[in-house]
Amino acid sequence: WNNHTLQQIIYRINSIPPVPKNNNEREEINNMIKRGFTIGKFAPFHKGHQYLIEKALKKMDEFYVVVYDTPQFDIDIETKIKWIKNVFPNVKILKAFNSPKQYGLDEESINIQMKYLSSIIKDIKFTHFYSSEDYGKYVAKYLNLENVIVDLNREKYKDSIGMAKNISEIIIDGGNHAQFGNYGEQSGDNKS
């Protein structure tokens, strides 16, 4: 085991919340849990997203990722969820379909988006909202959460989105995913 693996195991053990004995204790524990979330299109999931989630997991007892369906990018929501869960198997995922098309930081757009987001998160008691965008302060204010901005000026990952957009795909005839790295056979791999 390497040091990173041991750190992950210790983190997971330390992040297990106490088991409640009754409904009153359950409510009390629920109120003291630091529960955060972020939102995004994740089209594609890149190092900037990963960095934000890593930062959140260091501080939160539970962390959710709201994944927006984005048919305009031709990446289905299940693919985006797999990308996230492959790196962060313990985050909880909320799916956001048919989001409003009106965006912006004007009051009307914010209210439309926040009503929609509230319908996705429902009764989950969040304490923190994580983002690397200016809109984070509006989400946090509307939902009465602590706003946590991660790398707003893109100092850690200067152009994660740009790097992701410049990715090209190379298909190797006769090859498959399992042969590319030490992954083992994956669902959807063909025989080579």
Contacts in CASP RR format, 6 or more apart in sequence:
PFRMAT RR
TARGET T0000
AUTHOR 0000-0000-0000
METHOD contacts of the structure
MODEL  1
WNNHTLQQIIYRINSIPPVPKNNNEREEINNMIKRGFTIGKFAPFHKGHQ
YLIEKALKKMDEFYVVVYDTPQFDIDIETKIKWIKNVFPNVKILKAFNSP
KQYGLDEESINIQMKYLSSIIKDIKFTHFYSSEDYGKYVAKYLNLENVIV
DLNREKYKDSIGMAKNISEIIIDGGNHAQFGNYGEQSGDNKS
11 57 0 8 1.000
11 58 0 8 1.000
12 90 0 8 1.000
15 61 0 8 1.000
17 29 0 8 1.000
17 33 0 8 1.000
17 61 0 8 1.000
17 62 0 8 1.000
18 29 0 8 1.000
20 26 0 8 1.000
20 28 0 8 1.000
20 29 0 8 1.000
30 125 0 8 1.000
31 125 0 8 1.000
33 61 0 8 1.000
33 62 0 8 1.000
33 125 0 8 1.000
33 127 0 8 1.000
34 59 0 8 1.000
34 60 0 8 1.000
34 61 0 8 1.000
34 62 0 8 1.000
34 127 0 8 1.000
34 128 0 8 1.000
35 60 0 8 1.000
35 61 0 8 1.000
35 62 0 8 1.000
35 63 0 8 1.000
35 64 0 8 1.000
35 124 0 8 1.000
35 125 0 8 1.000
35 126 0 8 1.000
35 127 0 8 1.000
35 128 0 8 1.000
36 56 0 8 1.000
36 60 0 8 1.000
36 62 0 8 1.000
36 63 0 8 1.000
36 64 0 8 1.000
36 126 0 8 1.000
36 127 0 8 1.000
36 128 0 8 1.000
36 129 0 8 1.000
36 130 0 8 1.000
36 145 0 8 1.000
37 63 0 8 1.000
37 64 0 8 1.000
37 65 0 8 1.000
37 66 0 8 1.000
37 94 0 8 1.000
37 121 0 8 1.000
37 124 0 8 1.000
37 126 0 8 1.000
37 128 0 8 1.000
37 129 0 8 1.000
37 130 0 8 1.000
38 52 0 8 1.000
38 53 0 8 1.000
38 56 0 8 1.000
38 63 0 8 1.000
38 64 0 8 1.000
38 65 0 8 1.000
38 66 0 8 1.000
38 129 0 8 1.000
38 130 0 8 1.000
38 131 0 8 1.000
39 65 0 8 1.000
39 66 0 8 1.000
39 68 0 8 1.000
39 96 0 8 1.000
39 117 0 8 1.000
39 131 0 8 1.000
39 139 0 8 1.000
40 49 0 8 1.000
40 65 0 8 1.000
40 66 0 8 1.000
40 67 0 8 1.000
40 68 0 8 1.000
41 67 0 8 1.000
41 68 0 8 1.000
41 70 0 8 1.000
41 73 0 8 1.000
41 80 0 8 1.000
42 49 0 8 1.000
42 65 0 8 1.000
42 67 0 8 1.000
42 68 0 8 1.000
42 80 0 8 1.000
42 83 0 8 1.000
42 84 0 8 1.000
43 70 0 8 1.000
43 73 0 8 1.000
43 75 0 8 1.000
43 80 0 8 1.000
44 75 0 8 1.000
44 80 0 8 1.000
44 83 0 8 1.000
44 164 0 8 1.000
44 167 0 8 1.000
45 80 0 8 1.000
45 83 0 8 1.000
45 84 0 8 1.000
45 87 0 8 1.000
46 157 0 8 1.000
46 160 0 8 1.000
46 161 0 8 1.000
46 163 0 8 1.000
46 164 0 8 1.000
47 157 0 8 1.000
47 160 0 8 1.000
47 163 0 8 1.000
48 132 0 8 1.000
48 151 0 8 1.000
48 156 0 8 1.000
48 157 0 8 1.000
48 160 0 8 1.000
49 84 0 8 1.000
49 160 0 8 1.000
50 87 0 8 1.000
51 150 0 8 1.000
51 151 0 8 1.000
51 156 0 8 1.000
51 157 0 8 1.000
52 130 0 8 1.000
52 131 0 8 1.000
52 132 0 8 1.000
52 150 0 8 1.000
52 151 0 8 1.000
53 63 0 8 1.000
53 65 0 8 1.000
53 84 0 8 1.000
53 87 0 8 1.000
53 88 0 8 1.000
53 91 0 8 1.000
53 130 0 8 1.000
55 130 0 8 1.000
55 148 0 8 1.000
55 150 0 8 1.000
56 63 0 8 1.000
56 128 0 8 1.000
56 130 0 8 1.000
56 148 0 8 1.000
56 150 0 8 1.000
57 63 0 8 1.000
57 88 0 8 1.000
57 90 0 8 1.000
57 91 0 8 1.000
59 128 0 8 1.000
59 148 0 8 1.000
60 128 0 8 1.000
62 92 0 8 1.000
63 91 0 8 1.000
63 92 0 8 1.000
64 91 0 8 1.000
64 92 0 8 1.000
64 93 0 8 1.000
64 94 0 8 1.000
64 121 0 8 1.000
64 124 0 8 1.000
64 126 0 8 1.000
65 84 0 8 1.000
65 88 0 8 1.000
65 91 0 8 1.000
65 92 0 8 1.000
65 93 0 8 1.000
65 94 0 8 1.000
66 93 0 8 1.000
66 94 0 8 1.000
66 95 0 8 1.000
66 96 0 8 1.000
66 117 0 8 1.000
66 120 0 8 1.000
66 121 0 8 1.000
67 77 0 8 1.000
67 80 0 8 1.000
67 81 0 8 1.000
67 84 0 8 1.000
67 93 0 8 1.000
67 94 0 8 1.000
67 95 0 8 1.000
67 96 0 8 1.000
68 77 0 8 1.000
68 96 0 8 1.000
68 99 0 8 1.000
69 76 0 8 1.000
69 77 0 8 1.000
69 95 0 8 1.000
69 96 0 8 1.000
69 97 0 8 1.000
69 98 0 8 1.000
69 99 0 8 1.000
70 77 0 8 1.000
77 95 0 8 1.000
77 97 0 8 1.000
81 93 0 8 1.000
81 95 0 8 1.000
84 91 0 8 1.000
84 93 0 8 1.000
85 91 0 8 1.000
85 93 0 8 1.000
94 120 0 8 1.000
94 121 0 8 1.000
95 120 0 8 1.000
96 116 0 8 1.000
96 117 0 8 1.000
96 120 0 8 1.000
99 113 0 8 1.000
99 116 0 8 1.000
100 112 0 8 1.000
100 113 0 8 1.000
100 116 0 8 1.000
102 108 0 8 1.000
102 109 0 8 1.000
102 112 0 8 1.000
102 113 0 8 1.000
103 109 0 8 1.000
103 113 0 8 1.000
104 110 0 8 1.000
104 113 0 8 1.000
104 135 0 8 1.000
105 134 0 8 1.000
105 135 0 8 1.000
105 138 0 8 1.000
110 135 0 8 1.000
110 138 0 8 1.000
110 142 0 8 1.000
114 138 0 8 1.000
114 139 0 8 1.000
114 142 0 8 1.000
114 143 0 8 1.000
117 139 0 8 1.000
117 143 0 8 1.000
118 143 0 8 1.000
121 143 0 8 1.000
126 143 0 8 1.000
126 145 0 8 1.000
127 145 0 8 1.000
127 146 0 8 1.000
128 140 0 8 1.000
128 145 0 8 1.000
128 146 0 8 1.000
128 147 0 8 1.000
128 148 0 8 1.000
129 136 0 8 1.000
129 139 0 8 1.000
129 140 0 8 1.000
129 143 0 8 1.000
129 145 0 8 1.000
129 146 0 8 1.000
129 147 0 8 1.000
129 148 0 8 1.000
130 148 0 8 1.000
130 150 0 8 1.000
131 139 0 8 1.000
131 147 0 8 1.000
131 148 0 8 1.000
131 149 0 8 1.000
131 150 0 8 1.000
132 149 0 8 1.000
132 150 0 8 1.000
132 151 0 8 1.000
132 152 0 8 1.000
132 154 0 8 1.000
133 152 0 8 1.000
134 152 0 8 1.000
136 147 0 8 1.000
136 149 0 8 1.000
137 147 0 8 1.000
137 149 0 8 1.000
139 145 0 8 1.000
139 147 0 8 1.000
140 146 0 8 1.000
140 147 0 8 1.000
141 147 0 8 1.000
151 157 0 8 1.000
154 160 0 8 1.000
157 163 0 8 1.000
174 192 0 8 1.000
175 192 0 8 1.000
176 189 0 8 1.000
176 190 0 8 1.000
176 191 0 8 1.000
176 192 0 8 1.000
177 183 0 8 1.000
177 186 0 8 1.000
177 188 0 8 1.000
177 189 0 8 1.000
178 184 0 8 1.000
178 185 0 8 1.000
178 186 0 8 1.000
178 189 0 8 1.000
179 192 0 8 1.000
END
